[in-house]
Amino acid sequence: MAMGPGLSIGPRLVQGQRQALVMTPQLQQAIKLLQLSQIDLAAHIEAELEANPLLAVAEEGAPDIERGSPDAISTEPPPDMAAALDRPSLALADGPAESEPSREEYRDLGGDGSAWTMVGAGGGENGDYDPLANVAERAETLSDHLLAQIRVDFTDPGDVLVASRLTGMLDETGYLTADIESVPADFGISRERLEAILARLRRLDPTGVFSRTLAECLAAQLEDRDRYDPAMRSLVANLDLLAKREFAVLARRCGIDSEDLADMIAEIRALDPKPGLRFDPPRADTAVPDVYLRPVRHAELGDTWEIELNSDALPRLLVDRRYQATLARGARGKEDKAFIVERAQAASWLVKALDQRATTILRVTREIVRQQDAFFRVGVSGLRPLVLRDIAVAVEMHESTVSRVTANKYIATPRGTFELKYFFTAAIAGRHGAETVSAESVRARIRHLIDAEVATGILSDDAIVELLGKEKIDIARRTVAKYREAMKIPSSAQRRRVKREIADQARSAA
C-alpha cells in the first residue's frame, strides 16, 4: 500500500497541554490529620513539635498566633499553595493519600484567606511538676513469671532456648495458638523433643498455660486437682453441649445423674479458662471524646443542644515568628534560608490544617445532632436511618470527607459516649406505607422483646417478626435471626431451657 505524502511511521516527540489536579504534600497532611483520632493526633503533634523548631506551644493567655514578626524573611505560601488554600472547597478523595483525587472530590479543606488561628487549649508548664511521680512500678508479666521458672526447672541450655521461644509465642491469655511447626527446624531438634519440652512447660504456674484449646486448659487444671476422672473427661470433651445447656444429653454421655452433673459443672466453673490474664489483664482502650454535647435551655428556642470541641487534650500551636527572625539573621547561605522558609511554611500549614480539621468536625457533628435529635431526647428508639450522603449534602461536603471526619471520632452526650459512625444506620422499610426505621432501633426493639420474655412465653424468630409487623416494621425472619446472633442472644430453644432451669431452681429453693 502506498503511503500518502507527509505520513510517517516511527517514534516521535509530541508536545501538548493538559489540566490535572495534583494532591500536594500539604493536602495529604490535611487528609491525614482529619482521619486521626484524638490520641493519635496528640502523638502526631508531639512529633511535629520535636521536628520543627519554629512550631511552638502557646503559653497561657497568648494574644496571637504569631509571636513577634520576622524582619528578614517571608513565609507566605508559594503561589500554587496559596491557590489551593483560596479554593472555596477542596476534596478528600477515597483511597490512599498518594492517589490523585477526582475533580469533584477536591473540596472541604480550603481556607478563606483569613488569619490563621490557634487550635487546642493547652496550658503552661509547671516547674514543680515531676512527670515520673505518678508512674507505677512495672508489674510482673506472664512472660517474666514463666521465664523465671524456666531458668530454674530447665538445665539444658538448648531446652532453655526452645522454652523461651515458646514463651514468646503465647497470647495474652496464656494459650499457645501460634504455629510451632518451624520451631524444630529453627533449633535443630526433633518433634518428639519439642513435645517433651511442651509437656514440661504445661506443668508451670499458672496451671493451664501453653494449652492449645480450652479443653486442654481445663483438663490441665483438673489433673492438677486430681479430678480428671473418666466422667470429667467426657464432660470436658463435650463442652459444646455444656454451652448449649443440653444437660440431659450431657448426663447420658458422662454416665452420671443430674445431681452429679451439677456438681461437676460447678467444678468446671471454678476453673480459670484464661490463666494468663491474671498477669497481663487486658486494658480497655480509652475513647477520648472529640466533641461534647450538652443540653441548653434557650429563652426563645426552648431546649436545644450546645456542641463544643474537646481541645483539652491538644496543645495550642503557633508559629514562633521571633525565633524565626533570629534564625533568619544568622543564616549563612541559601540552604540555611531555604530551610527556615520550609520549616516556617510547614508550621503554618500544620496550624492551618488543625484549625480546618476542628471546623470540619464541628460542622459535621452539628448536622448529625440536628438529624438525630430524637435519639438524644428519647434514646435508641428515636434513631432514624442515616447515611453519609445525607450529611454530605447538608453540609456541602464530599462523602469521603464525612467518612474521614466520623472515623475514630467520639461524641460525649448525656446518654453516653458514642462513635460518630454509630449514628449512621441502614433503613428498614415500614409496612403499608409507614416511615422507614433505623436498623439500630430495630435491634434495640428485638432485645427489649426478648428481655421481657417469661418462661412460658419464649418468642421464636417468627413470633418476633409478627410483633414487629404490628408495629408497622417490615422485616424478614432471617434478618431477625441475623440481628439476634450479632447481639449474642441464644436461640428460642436455648432460652427456653435456661428459663425452665431458673424456674425449677426457684421452686426447689422454695
Beta strands, then each sheet from edge to edge (+ up, - down):
strand 1: 55-57
strand 2: 291-298
strand 3: 302-309
strand 4: 317-319
strand 5: 410-413
strand 6: 416-419
strand 7: 427-428
strand 8: 437-438
sheet 1: 1+ 4-
sheet 2: 3+ 2- 5- 6+
sheet 3: 7+ 8-
end
